[in-house]
Amino acid sequence: DKDPCHTISTVNALDVAVAEGLMSKVAGPAYRFSHDQIQSAAYMLIPELERGSFHLKIGRSLWQHATLEEMDNYLFIVVDQLCRGYGLISDQDERIRLAKMCLAAGQKAAEMSAFLSASAYLQSGIGMMREDDWELHRQLCFNLYNFCAEMMFVLGKFDEVKVYVEVVIQRGKTVREKLQAFYTSVQTSGSQGNTTDAFGTAIAVMCHLGESVPTTVTQLQVQGELLKTEALLHNKSEDELQGLDVMTSIDKREAMRFYHLLTGYAYQERRELFSFMVCRAVQLSLTYGVCKESALCFGVYGLLICGLLGDTARGYRFGRVALGLQQRFKAKDCRVFLAVYGFIDDWTNPLQSSLPCLEQTISTGLSTGDNEFAMCSAQYYLSTSLASGKPLGALKNEMNEYGTQMLDLNQNLMYVWNRLLRQVTCNLLGESANPVKLVGEVMDEENLLHLAGEKGSSALRSALYFYRMWLEVLFGEYERAAETGAANNNVEKDMMGRFPVVVNHAFYNGLSILV
């Protein structure tokens, strides 16, 4: 209340509290309790039945008298106070305004990487909605439910994601209204390793967006898409690619979001679709213009050029295009950084130089809520560290720490890869019964091979064979190493040009054959 008489009265009362040592004055016209216990004791003086009314009165007063700048600065405080007294709000317009404020608070908290707080604000907003709001305030309902589902995904609460997503899908009348829910559903399925459902849902949705993607592709189809892409790219410079017009088609932009999402899952478990989808996404960018998702598409195309065609100089240029587009759209996509620093740059720059970039990629992913690829980046950071000669004792500790984080975030697929690296490290440190067998407290290679076959993950199988061959050479089992290397004859394709694996496989496999 900014009434001068009330202000003077309030200040006088606060000054008495300061004199008694109950409060202290801080910078500006602000006061605070001298101790948390004093604040708690003061709060307990308010009768329990009156506390809701007390909070509501404070919230309304702040809301009514705050400027736009003050509301932005103190949004969380205002919303917290109003929500505590929400049960006493009878006016429908006030209820809807508060629900909108909960949405704004959730969005602001997410921007600050406070994802748990964001989910709490959004759940409060959802609790304020009534049945008729699905008609009267339809977009607000969709925004609250969709964003809450996203936050639950970030927090790894996959069961709760499904609850919110299903509401949106049931309430939505058009594909457009259901798009975000489908996207979050695909994310959830893919992150849990259920790529069959992820691809099934995504491909069906993309068909509605005008993108026909087959469930299976042949090598001939992949070659055809590569030729189409190369024809569209013919003689285009880096500057021309970075300066392409912005994509304006809403359907194509939505399709690009799904391509952006699916490339990671395709790399892990549906390798036959990986190259096909990357080419299609690049073609969309060249034909309809670029968007922020185009950065990843060009980056992963550079990965293909390095890994499949062996043209590392040209692949490196596509990596620069990806980083340029990332900067142009002011995006922070850890997937782009992973494609560039985890795959492309190692073919040109010293291996150790990518480690700080990969560490930054992990931080970027965690701060933006992309926990899935933050942990994927952690895995590539660890494998690169192992290949570049980082001290094993310190590296093992890092592997354990990231492994725990992967479990905490429900990133179970990455945890499988983490276990493989930890067992290799244990073998190198002499902490296994047989140094050339990946069997110990961390994992059993037969179980991992079975899982790779079950998931259709040629990359996981290839990585296991590579590390086993590496150990066999290091510990003098040359004949066994030659046999393991021969069984891993598709390593370049399976690992898609991952420099530390492909190059070391060639070197150690050659050594085993020579010996």
C-alpha positions as a printed Julia matrix, in Angstrom:
515×3 Matrix{Float64}:
   0.0     0.0     0.0
   1.65    3.25   -1.15
  -0.66    5.59    0.77
   1.76    8.01    2.58
  -0.07    7.75    5.9
  -0.06    3.97    5.84
   3.56    3.89    4.73
   4.69    6.11    7.63
   2.73    4.01   10.1
   4.23    0.8     8.76
   7.78    2.2     8.81
   7.35    3.36   12.41
   6.17   -0.11   13.47
   9.09   -1.75   11.66
  11.56    0.63   13.27
  10.3    -0.46   16.7
  10.91   -4.09   15.68
  14.42   -3.12   14.59
  15.07   -1.43   17.92
  13.92   -4.59   19.72
  16.33   -6.68   17.65
  13.53   -8.62   15.95
  14.26   -7.22   12.49
  17.1    -5.55   10.65
  17.06   -2.91    7.96
  18.73   -3.7     4.66
  19.56   -1.6     1.61
  16.73    0.68    0.56
  13.24    0.65    2.12
  13.49   -3.01    3.02
  13.49   -5.0     6.24
  14.09   -8.62    7.15
  13.74  -10.8    10.23
  16.92  -11.08   12.27
  16.64  -14.87   12.33
  14.61  -17.58   10.63
  13.29  -18.72   14.01
  11.92  -15.23   14.7
  10.17  -15.25   11.34
   8.73  -18.69   12.07
   7.53  -17.58   15.49
   5.86  -14.48   14.02
   4.15  -16.61   11.39
   2.84  -19.02   14.03
   1.03  -16.1    15.72
  -1.35  -16.05   12.75
  -4.26  -18.46   13.46
  -4.01  -21.42   11.06
  -7.5   -20.83    9.64
  -6.57  -17.24    8.78
  -3.25  -17.94    7.05
  -4.76  -18.48    3.61
  -6.56  -15.15    3.84
  -3.33  -13.52    5.08
  -1.31  -14.79    2.1
  -4.06  -13.85   -0.35
  -4.19  -10.31    1.05
  -0.4    -9.93    0.69
  -0.46  -11.36   -2.83
  -3.3    -9.13   -3.96
  -1.63   -6.05   -2.48
   1.67   -6.79   -4.24
  -0.16   -7.56   -7.48
  -2.26   -4.39   -7.42
   0.49   -1.96   -6.52
   3.5    -3.39   -8.37
   4.71   -1.87  -11.64
   5.3    -4.09  -14.65
   9.04   -4.13  -13.87
   8.39   -4.98  -10.23
   5.99   -7.76  -11.21
   8.67   -9.26  -13.43
  11.24   -9.05  -10.65
   8.96  -10.4    -7.92
   6.74  -12.72   -9.95
   7.62  -15.81   -7.89
   6.81  -14.05   -4.59
   3.46  -12.76   -5.84
   2.43  -16.12   -7.29
   3.52  -17.98   -4.14
   1.4   -15.71   -1.94
  -1.67  -15.9    -4.17
  -1.45  -19.68   -4.55
  -1.37  -20.12   -0.76
  -4.71  -18.35   -0.58
  -6.14  -19.68   -3.83
  -8.94  -21.61   -2.1
 -10.51  -18.29   -1.06
 -10.67  -16.88   -4.63
 -14.25  -16.91   -5.87
 -13.99  -14.56   -8.83
 -13.52  -16.52  -12.07
 -11.55  -13.78  -13.83
  -9.11  -13.57  -10.91
  -8.72  -17.36  -10.97
  -7.85  -17.33  -14.68
  -5.41  -14.44  -14.24
  -3.68  -16.36  -11.48
  -3.51  -19.5   -13.67
  -1.84  -17.37  -16.37
   0.61  -16.06  -13.78
   1.4   -19.66  -12.76
   2.2   -20.43  -16.39
   4.44  -17.34  -16.63
   6.18  -18.29  -13.37
   6.71  -21.84  -14.65
   8.22  -20.55  -17.9
  10.49  -18.12  -16.07
  11.64  -20.8   -13.62
  12.43  -23.15  -16.53
  14.51  -20.42  -18.2
  16.52  -20.28  -14.96
  16.94  -24.1   -15.05
  14.77  -24.39  -11.9
  12.77  -27.24  -13.42
  11.33  -28.62  -10.16
   9.98  -25.19   -9.19
   8.63  -24.76  -12.72
   6.69  -28.01  -12.44
   5.21  -26.9    -9.1
   3.94  -23.61  -10.56
   2.46  -25.38  -13.57
   0.75  -28.02  -11.43
  -0.77  -25.21   -9.35
  -2.07  -23.59  -12.51
  -3.53  -26.88  -13.72
  -5.28  -27.31  -10.38
  -7.08  -24.01  -10.95
  -8.65  -25.04  -14.25
 -12.28  -26.19  -14.47
 -14.05  -28.38  -17.0
 -15.54  -25.47  -18.94
 -12.1   -23.85  -19.23
 -11.29  -26.38  -21.96
 -13.73  -24.38  -24.11
 -13.48  -20.89  -22.6
  -9.7   -20.81  -22.1
  -8.59  -23.63  -24.37
  -5.09  -22.4   -25.23
  -4.25  -21.75  -21.58
  -5.23  -25.32  -20.71
  -3.08  -26.75  -23.51
  -0.13  -24.54  -22.55
  -0.27  -25.57  -18.89
  -0.58  -29.29  -19.59
   2.0   -29.37  -22.39
   4.6   -27.38  -20.49
   4.03  -29.4   -17.33
   4.57  -32.61  -19.33
   7.87  -31.15  -20.63
   9.03  -30.34  -17.11
   8.15  -33.83  -15.91
  10.2   -35.22  -18.79
  13.17  -33.07  -17.8
  12.84  -34.32  -14.21
  12.73  -37.94  -15.41
   9.19  -38.49  -14.08
   8.07  -40.44  -17.11
   4.89  -41.88  -15.6
   3.66  -38.38  -14.83
   4.57  -37.24  -18.35
   2.15  -39.81  -19.74
  -0.68  -38.54  -17.52
  -0.43  -34.96  -18.82
   0.21  -36.0   -22.42
  -2.82  -38.28  -22.5
  -5.07  -35.45  -21.32
  -3.89  -33.22  -24.18
  -4.28  -35.98  -26.77
  -7.8   -36.76  -25.52
  -8.83  -33.09  -25.42
  -7.21  -32.08  -28.7
  -9.52  -31.9   -31.71
  -6.85  -31.47  -34.39
  -3.34  -32.75  -35.03
  -2.08  -29.19  -34.51
  -3.51  -29.1   -30.97
  -1.92  -32.47  -30.19
   1.49  -31.81  -31.77
   3.4   -30.81  -28.64
   1.93  -33.73  -26.7
   2.99  -36.13  -29.46
   6.47  -34.59  -29.43
   6.83  -35.05  -25.67
   5.45  -38.59  -25.96
   8.09  -39.45  -28.58
  10.79  -37.97  -26.34
   9.62  -40.05  -23.41
   9.45  -43.31  -25.38
  12.86  -42.73  -26.95
  14.5   -41.79  -23.67
  13.2   -45.01  -22.1
  14.62  -47.06  -24.98
  11.2   -47.79  -26.5
  12.17  -46.66  -29.97
   9.49  -48.75  -31.67
   6.76  -46.59  -30.13
   8.83  -43.44  -30.61
   9.28  -43.98  -34.34
   5.73  -45.25  -34.83
   4.21  -42.12  -33.28
   6.64  -39.7   -34.94
   6.28  -41.16  -38.43
   2.48  -41.09  -38.18
   2.51  -37.44  -37.07
   5.01  -36.42  -39.75
   2.73  -37.92  -42.39
   0.09  -35.37  -41.32
   2.74  -32.66  -41.74
   3.42  -33.69  -45.33
   6.56  -35.7   -44.63
   6.31  -39.33  -45.7
   8.95  -41.36  -43.87
   9.12  -45.15  -44.39
   9.44  -47.39  -41.35
  12.3   -49.28  -43.03
  14.67  -48.22  -45.81
  17.06  -49.99  -48.14
  20.64  -49.06  -48.9
  19.49  -48.01  -52.37
  17.0   -45.55  -50.86
  19.71  -44.08  -48.63
  22.01  -43.63  -51.61
  19.18  -41.93  -53.49
  18.62  -39.44  -50.68
  22.35  -38.74  -50.47
  22.43  -37.98  -54.2
  19.42  -35.65  -53.91
  21.05  -33.84  -51.01
  24.37  -33.49  -52.8
  22.59  -32.09  -55.87
  20.89  -29.41  -53.74
  24.2   -28.59  -52.02
  26.14  -28.34  -55.29
  28.62  -25.44  -55.21
  26.97  -23.79  -52.18
  29.5   -22.06  -49.92
  29.44  -21.92  -46.14
  28.26  -18.31  -46.28
  25.43  -19.19  -48.65
  24.24  -22.02  -46.4
  24.37  -19.87  -43.27
  22.51  -17.08  -45.1
  19.59  -19.17  -46.38
  16.14  -17.65  -45.9
  14.27  -18.46  -42.7
  11.78  -21.31  -42.93
   8.21  -19.91  -42.87
   6.09  -23.03  -43.4
   4.62  -24.05  -40.02
   4.21  -27.69  -41.07
   7.8   -27.93  -42.29
   9.11  -26.34  -39.1
   7.19  -28.87  -37.03
   8.53  -31.67  -39.21
  12.05  -30.36  -38.59
  11.45  -30.61  -34.83
  10.64  -34.3   -35.21
  13.65  -34.91  -37.49
  15.79  -33.13  -34.89
  14.41  -35.41  -32.18
  14.61  -38.69  -34.1
  18.2   -38.45  -35.34
  19.58  -39.31  -31.9
  17.36  -42.36  -31.51
  18.06  -43.47  -35.07
  21.81  -43.27  -34.45
  21.53  -45.48  -31.39
  19.06  -48.13  -32.5
  17.7   -47.56  -36.03
  20.88  -46.95  -37.99
  19.21  -47.75  -41.32
  16.95  -44.71  -40.86
  19.66  -42.39  -39.55
  21.26  -41.36  -42.85
  17.87  -41.25  -44.58
  16.37  -38.83  -42.04
  19.43  -36.6   -41.9
  19.35  -36.2   -45.68
  15.63  -35.44  -45.66
  16.07  -32.77  -42.98
  18.92  -31.1   -44.93
  16.77  -31.18  -48.06
  13.92  -29.43  -46.2
  16.32  -26.7   -45.03
  17.69  -26.18  -48.54
  14.22  -26.11  -50.12
  12.08  -24.26  -47.56
  14.65  -22.27  -45.6
  16.46  -22.78  -42.31
  15.28  -22.82  -38.69
  17.12  -23.44  -35.43
  16.76  -27.23  -35.92
  18.66  -26.93  -39.21
  21.88  -26.43  -37.25
  21.8   -30.02  -36.0
  20.87  -31.34  -39.44
  23.9   -29.75  -41.09
  26.1   -30.84  -38.2
  24.99  -34.44  -38.44
  25.31  -34.3   -42.23
  28.93  -33.3   -41.66
  29.23  -36.34  -39.4
  27.96  -38.5   -42.28
  30.41  -36.94  -44.72
  33.27  -37.73  -42.33
  32.08  -41.2   -41.36
  30.57  -42.61  -44.54
  32.42  -40.78  -47.31
  35.7   -40.13  -45.51
  35.78  -36.48  -46.63
  36.84  -34.99  -43.3
  37.69  -31.53  -44.69
  34.21  -31.12  -46.15
  32.61  -32.58  -43.04
  34.5   -30.0   -40.99
  32.99  -27.21  -43.13
  29.48  -28.5   -42.41
  30.38  -28.4   -38.73
  31.17  -24.68  -39.1
  27.82  -24.18  -40.86
  26.06  -25.87  -37.95
  27.78  -23.64  -35.39
  27.03  -20.56  -37.51
  23.31  -21.39  -37.7
  23.28  -22.05  -33.98
  24.64  -18.56  -33.41
  22.29  -17.01  -35.97
  19.2   -18.33  -34.18
  20.68  -17.65  -30.71
  20.1   -21.31  -29.84
  21.8   -23.42  -27.19
  21.45  -26.93  -28.54
  23.86  -29.38  -26.93
  23.1   -31.85  -29.74
  24.74  -29.51  -32.25
  27.82  -29.18  -30.06
  27.96  -32.96  -29.63
  27.85  -33.56  -33.39
  30.65  -31.04  -33.96
  32.93  -31.67  -30.97
  32.13  -35.35  -30.45
  32.45  -36.46  -34.07
  33.59  -33.91  -36.65
  36.4   -31.89  -35.07
  38.4   -34.89  -33.86
  39.28  -35.68  -37.47
  41.01  -32.31  -37.81
  42.04  -31.11  -34.34
  43.97  -32.85  -31.53
  41.75  -35.23  -29.59
  42.38  -33.52  -26.24
  41.15  -30.17  -27.59
  37.56  -31.43  -27.72
  37.4   -32.25  -23.98
  36.66  -28.71  -22.69
  34.06  -28.3   -25.46
  32.36  -31.56  -24.5
  32.32  -30.55  -20.83
  30.62  -27.3   -21.85
  28.19  -29.33  -23.95
  27.16  -31.28  -20.85
  26.53  -28.05  -18.94
  24.52  -26.62  -21.83
  22.31  -29.69  -22.0
  21.63  -29.7   -18.26
  20.89  -25.96  -18.14
  18.42  -26.16  -21.05
  16.67  -29.29  -19.76
  18.05  -31.63  -22.44
  19.18  -34.18  -19.85
  19.1   -36.96  -22.42
  21.8   -35.48  -24.61
  23.63  -33.92  -21.7
  24.26  -37.48  -20.5
  25.01  -38.62  -24.04
  27.61  -35.83  -24.19
  28.96  -37.03  -20.83
  29.43  -40.47  -22.32
  31.37  -39.09  -25.29
  33.44  -36.91  -22.97
  34.39  -39.98  -20.91
  35.23  -42.15  -23.92
  37.32  -39.34  -25.43
  39.09  -38.87  -22.09
  39.93  -42.57  -22.0
  41.27  -42.5   -25.57
  43.33  -39.36  -24.95
  45.23  -40.83  -21.99
  43.6   -39.15  -19.01
  44.81  -40.69  -15.68
  42.67  -43.73  -15.0
  42.11  -43.19  -11.29
  40.62  -39.71  -11.7
  38.74  -40.83  -14.82
  37.14  -43.75  -12.99
  35.82  -41.33  -10.37
  34.31  -39.15  -13.1
  32.72  -42.2   -14.7
  31.15  -43.17  -11.38
  29.83  -39.65  -10.81
  28.28  -39.41  -14.28
  26.89  -42.92  -13.91
  25.07  -41.89  -10.74
  23.75  -38.78  -12.49
  22.48  -40.87  -15.41
  20.51  -43.05  -13.0
  19.16  -40.02  -11.15
  17.9   -38.58  -14.45
  16.49  -41.94  -15.63
  18.86  -41.99  -18.62
  19.15  -45.75  -18.61
  20.47  -46.23  -22.15
  23.44  -43.95  -21.48
  24.02  -45.78  -18.21
  24.5   -49.0   -20.19
  27.28  -47.3   -22.18
  28.71  -45.89  -18.98
  28.96  -49.37  -17.48
  30.95  -50.54  -20.5
  33.52  -47.77  -20.06
  33.74  -48.33  -16.31
  34.43  -52.03  -16.78
  37.15  -51.3   -19.35
  38.73  -48.89  -16.87
  38.51  -51.45  -14.06
  40.27  -53.99  -16.29
  43.05  -51.51  -17.06
  43.46  -50.82  -13.35
  43.78  -54.55  -12.59
  40.42  -54.72  -10.83
  39.03  -57.72  -12.72
  39.74  -61.44  -12.56
  40.55  -61.65  -16.27
  41.92  -58.44  -17.82
  40.81  -59.33  -21.35
  37.21  -60.21  -20.49
  34.71  -57.49  -19.77
  33.29  -59.27  -16.75
  33.27  -57.91  -13.23
  31.25  -56.04  -10.65
  30.15  -53.43  -13.19
  28.94  -55.62  -16.08
  29.09  -58.92  -17.94
  29.91  -58.74  -21.65
  27.55  -61.59  -22.57
  24.62  -59.76  -21.03
  25.59  -56.59  -22.84
  25.87  -58.4   -26.19
  22.43  -59.89  -25.59
  21.03  -56.42  -24.87
  22.67  -54.99  -28.0
  21.04  -57.73  -30.07
  17.69  -57.18  -28.39
  17.83  -53.44  -29.05
  19.29  -53.8   -32.53
  22.18  -51.55  -31.48
  25.08  -52.29  -33.79
  26.94  -49.34  -32.21
  26.84  -50.89  -28.73
  27.97  -54.27  -30.05
  30.77  -52.67  -32.06
  31.98  -50.63  -29.08
  32.14  -53.72  -26.89
  34.18  -55.62  -29.5
  36.52  -52.66  -29.93
  37.27  -52.34  -26.22
  37.7   -56.1   -25.86
  40.16  -56.17  -28.76
  42.0   -53.21  -27.29
  42.41  -55.02  -23.95
  43.49  -58.23  -25.71
  46.28  -56.38  -27.53
  47.4   -54.49  -24.43
  47.59  -57.72  -22.4
  49.32  -59.76  -25.11
  46.39  -61.92  -26.33
  47.15  -61.2   -29.99
  45.39  -64.15  -31.62
  42.21  -63.47  -29.71
  42.54  -59.78  -30.58
  42.77  -60.62  -34.3
  39.63  -62.75  -34.04
  37.74  -60.02  -32.18
  38.87  -57.4   -34.69
  37.7   -59.57  -37.58
  34.28  -59.92  -35.94
  34.08  -56.13  -35.8
  34.67  -55.57  -39.5
  31.83  -53.0   -39.84
  33.19  -50.73  -37.13
  33.45  -47.66  -39.4
  29.8   -47.95  -40.36
  28.6   -49.01  -36.9
  30.41  -46.19  -35.09
  29.63  -43.69  -37.88
  33.11  -42.25  -38.07
  33.68  -41.82  -34.32
  37.38  -40.93  -34.54
  38.82  -42.45  -31.32
  37.17  -45.82  -32.01
  37.66  -46.04  -35.77
  41.32  -44.96  -35.75
  42.3   -47.01  -32.71
  40.5   -50.04  -34.1
  42.54  -49.81  -37.3
  45.78  -49.38  -35.35
  45.31  -52.12  -32.75
  43.7   -54.52  -35.18
  46.69  -54.04  -37.49
  49.07  -54.7   -34.6
  47.29  -57.93  -33.66
  47.47  -59.2   -37.23
  51.18  -58.29  -37.6
  52.14  -59.98  -34.33
